[in-house]
Amino acid sequence: MEELKMTPWDVSGELNDSAYTKLVEKFGVDLINEKLIERIGKIAKGKIHPFLKRSIFFAHRELNLVLDDYEKGRPFYLYTGRGPSGKMHIGHLLPFSFTLWLQKTFDVHLLIQLTDDEKFMVKDISKTAIEKYTNENIIDILSLGFDPKKTHIIKDYESAKMMYYYATDVAKHVTFSTVKAVFGVTDSDNIGKVFFPSMQIVPAFLLSALTGQKMRCLIPYAIDQDPYFRVARDVLPKLGYYKPSAIISKFLPALQGSSAKMSSSKEESAIFLDDSREVVRKKLMKYAFSGGKDTAEEQRKYGANPDMDFSFLEYSFLEEDQKKVDQVYNDYKSGKILSGEMKEIAANKISSFLETLSDNREKVKDRIDDYILDPKKIKL
């Protein structure tokens, strides 16, 4: 079994429950418990996102303080991002659907950072290709339906003057030894990797800096990105801002199972946003890890394990009717539904989701400028 290795730029090894337990201990984050979920549920009027129910978003940093501020009528905002190094797959997009749910639930502003500069420094890819992926990724993200009045896109290259102004404030308080220790940077890495964390930390206080109104920032991110925000929590109070809060996710599983994550470089590991209905079905039938038994007879008798079944998990993330999800879960677990039938159900749900996104892309592709961050247009 390959030992788990994790930096913000590279993840390898098996991603199992034991690995996540070790990461929680190593990074010093808090697990999201039932009490915290119930508190969010009250604010969301009983509608809990599947990622919370199924512990995909499983840990946090001071989420309780964000909820305190919200209940007291104090503003906060969201910040998340995307490194545009290729086309997006469903594993990339679903965390953005959770961010959308947070935006709608709390009715707050959101910053989305496209780290095109980072990808040039850490990937063997041209600036021309990165620019292409950046624009395509933005359209993919916006196709989910974010509020144009409260959603602000930051492209690092285009926003370089503004970003650099505040990044130098961060950089002045971060030593080279800290970057080496926290991010795993070595003497053979380019110096861009040393400075870049300062750029990714900026949106964690940017809205406060631009508006002059000190407020908390809640950041949804996958656990491999935690090093940035451990450093941010150390630096930001020195600059007069709140420590950023976080709600942290596991990786969405690859088709072959939960021990690996979806990868853009492995076609068979992921369902891409431009996959046709036929391709989605073929991938599920051929590659999707099943929680069922080896034969139909065994599954009728003993049932399946939906909790480790890729097709059921993807279906449960996309189906908004919880009663339907519960029914499919029980039928699959009891043996009433077979693995092939579960894959068909998931293929239809995923394909419908992707087709809706495709329609929405046409509506937003010419409106990107409406979402680009403009400090003059921010109205809290």
Backbone hydrogen bonds, N-H to C=O, Kabsch-Sander energy under -0.5 kcal/mol:
donor,donor_aa,acceptor,acceptor_aa,energy
5,K,12,S,-3.2
7,T,10,D,-2.5
10,D,7,T,-0.7
12,S,5,K,-2.5
14,E,2,E,-1.5
15,L,259,S,-2.4
16,N,14,E,-1.0
20,Y,16,N,-2.1
21,T,17,D,-2.2
22,K,18,S,-2.1
23,L,19,A,-2.1
24,V,20,Y,-2.4
25,E,21,T,-1.9
26,K,22,K,-2.8
27,F,23,L,-3.0
28,G,24,V,-1.4
29,V,24,V,-1.1
30,D,60,H,-2.4
32,I,58,F,-2.8
33,N,31,L,-0.7
37,I,33,N,-2.0
38,E,34,E,-2.7
39,R,35,K,-1.7
40,I,36,L,-2.2
41,G,37,I,-2.6
42,K,38,E,-1.8
43,I,39,R,-1.5
44,A,40,I,-2.5
45,K,42,K,-1.0
46,G,41,G,-3.8
47,K,44,A,-1.4
48,I,46,G,-1.0
52,L,49,H,-1.6
53,K,49,H,-1.9
54,R,50,P,-2.6
55,S,52,L,-1.2
56,I,51,F,-1.9
57,F,51,F,-1.9
58,F,56,I,-0.9
58,F,248,I,-1.7
59,A,248,I,-1.6
60,H,30,D,-2.9
61,R,246,A,-2.1
65,L,62,E,-0.6
66,V,62,E,-1.0
67,L,63,L,-2.1
68,D,64,N,-2.2
69,D,65,L,-2.2
70,Y,66,V,-2.4
71,E,67,L,-2.5
72,K,68,D,-1.2
73,G,70,Y,-1.6
74,R,69,D,-3.1
77,Y,216,R,-1.9
78,L,109,H,-2.7
79,Y,218,L,-1.7
80,T,111,L,-2.4
82,R,113,Q,-2.5
85,S,83,G,-1.9
90,I,271,I,-3.2
92,H,89,H,-1.3
93,L,89,H,-1.6
94,L,90,I,-2.2
96,F,93,L,-0.8
97,S,93,L,-1.4
98,F,94,L,-1.5
99,T,95,P,-1.9
100,L,96,F,-2.4
101,W,97,S,-1.8
102,L,98,F,-2.1
103,Q,99,T,-2.5
104,K,100,L,-2.6
105,T,101,W,-2.6
106,F,102,L,-2.4
107,D,103,Q,-1.7
108,V,103,Q,-0.9
110,L,150,K,-2.7
111,L,78,L,-2.5
112,I,152,H,-2.6
113,Q,80,T,-2.3
113,Q,111,L,-0.5
114,L,154,I,-3.7
115,T,82,R,-1.7
115,T,113,Q,-0.7
116,D,114,L,-1.9
119,K,115,T,-1.9
120,F,116,D,-1.4
121,M,117,D,-1.6
122,V,118,E,-2.0
123,K,119,K,-1.8
125,I,123,K,-1.7
130,I,126,S,-2.2
131,E,127,K,-2.5
132,K,128,T,-1.7
133,Y,129,A,-2.6
134,T,130,I,-2.7
135,N,131,E,-2.0
136,E,132,K,-2.1
137,N,133,Y,-3.2
138,I,134,T,-2.2
139,I,135,N,-1.8
140,D,136,E,-2.3
141,I,137,N,-2.6
142,L,138,I,-2.8
143,S,139,I,-1.5
144,L,141,I,-1.6
145,G,142,L,-1.8
150,K,147,D,-1.2
151,T,147,D,-0.8
152,H,110,L,-2.9
153,I,371,Y,-3.4
154,I,112,I,-3.0
155,K,153,I,-0.5
156,D,114,L,-2.0
156,D,154,I,-0.6
159,S,155,K,-2.7
160,A,157,Y,-1.1
163,M,159,S,-2.9
164,Y,160,A,-3.1
165,Y,161,K,-1.6
166,Y,162,M,-1.3
167,A,163,M,-2.5
168,T,164,Y,-2.0
169,D,166,Y,-0.5
170,V,166,Y,-1.3
171,A,167,A,-3.1
172,K,168,T,-1.8
173,H,170,V,-2.1
174,V,171,A,-1.4
179,V,175,T,-1.8
180,K,176,F,-2.4
181,A,177,S,-2.2
182,V,178,T,-3.0
183,F,179,V,-2.1
184,G,180,K,-1.0
185,V,179,V,-0.9
189,D,186,T,-1.6
193,K,190,N,-1.2
194,V,190,N,-0.6
195,F,191,I,-1.7
196,F,192,G,-2.7
198,S,195,F,-2.0
199,M,195,F,-0.6
199,M,196,F,-1.7
200,Q,196,F,-1.6
201,I,197,P,-1.6
202,V,198,S,-0.9
204,A,201,I,-1.7
205,F,202,V,-2.3
206,L,202,V,-1.3
207,L,203,P,-0.5
209,A,205,F,-2.3
210,L,206,L,-2.8
211,T,207,L,-1.9
212,G,208,S,-1.8
214,K,212,G,-0.6
216,R,75,P,-0.7
218,L,77,Y,-2.9
219,I,217,C,-0.5
219,I,245,S,-2.0
221,Y,219,I,-0.5
221,Y,247,I,-1.7
223,I,249,S,-2.1
225,Q,222,A,-2.4
226,D,223,I,-1.5
228,Y,225,Q,-1.0
229,F,225,Q,-0.8
229,F,226,D,-0.6
230,R,226,D,-1.8
231,V,227,P,-1.8
232,A,228,Y,-1.9
233,R,229,F,-1.7
234,D,230,R,-0.9
234,D,231,V,-0.6
235,V,231,V,-2.2
236,L,232,A,-2.8
238,K,235,V,-1.3
239,L,235,V,-0.8
239,L,236,L,-1.2
240,G,237,P,-0.9
241,Y,236,L,-2.3
245,S,217,C,-2.9
246,A,61,R,-2.0
247,I,219,I,-2.0
248,I,59,A,-2.9
249,S,221,Y,-2.6
250,K,56,I,-2.8
254,A,257,G,-1.2
254,A,260,A,-2.1
255,L,269,S,-1.7
257,G,254,A,-1.9
260,A,257,G,-1.1
262,M,252,L,-1.1
266,K,263,S,-1.2
267,E,265,S,-0.6
269,S,266,K,-2.2
270,A,266,K,-0.5
270,A,267,E,-0.9
272,F,270,A,-0.6
273,L,88,M,-2.0
275,D,272,F,-1.9
280,V,276,S,-2.7
281,R,277,R,-2.1
282,K,278,E,-2.3
283,K,279,V,-2.6
284,L,280,V,-2.3
285,M,281,R,-2.7
286,K,282,K,-2.3
287,Y,283,K,-3.0
288,A,283,K,-1.0
288,A,284,L,-0.9
289,F,255,L,-3.7
299,Q,295,T,-2.2
300,R,296,A,-2.7
301,K,297,E,-1.6
302,Y,298,E,-3.5
303,G,299,Q,-2.3
304,A,332,Y,-1.6
305,N,291,G,-2.3
308,M,305,N,-1.5
309,D,306,P,-1.4
310,F,289,F,-1.9
310,F,308,M,-0.6
311,S,289,F,-0.6
313,L,309,D,-2.4
314,E,310,F,-2.6
315,Y,311,S,-2.2
316,S,312,F,-2.9
317,F,313,L,-1.7
318,L,314,E,-1.3
319,E,315,Y,-2.3
320,E,318,L,-0.6
322,Q,320,E,-1.0
324,K,321,D,-0.6
325,V,321,D,-1.8
326,D,322,Q,-2.6
327,Q,323,K,-2.0
328,V,324,K,-2.6
329,Y,325,V,-2.6
330,N,326,D,-2.5
331,D,327,Q,-2.6
332,Y,328,V,-2.6
333,K,329,Y,-2.6
334,S,330,N,-2.0
335,G,331,D,-0.9
336,K,331,D,-1.6
337,I,331,D,-1.8
342,M,338,L,-2.3
343,K,339,S,-2.3
344,E,340,G,-1.7
345,I,341,E,-2.3
346,A,342,M,-2.4
347,A,343,K,-2.7
348,N,344,E,-2.2
349,K,345,I,-1.9
350,I,346,A,-3.1
351,S,347,A,-2.5
352,S,348,N,-2.1
353,F,349,K,-2.0
354,L,350,I,-2.6
355,E,351,S,-2.4
356,T,352,S,-2.0
357,L,353,F,-2.0
358,S,354,L,-2.2
359,D,355,E,-1.9
360,N,356,T,-2.4
361,R,357,L,-2.5
362,E,358,S,-1.1
363,K,359,D,-0.8
363,K,360,N,-0.5
364,V,360,N,-1.5
365,K,361,R,-2.1
367,R,364,V,-2.3
370,D,367,R,-1.5
371,Y,368,I,-2.0
372,I,368,I,-0.8
373,L,153,I,-2.9
377,K,374,D,-2.3
378,I,375,P,-0.8
379,K,377,K,-0.5
380,L,378,I,-0.5
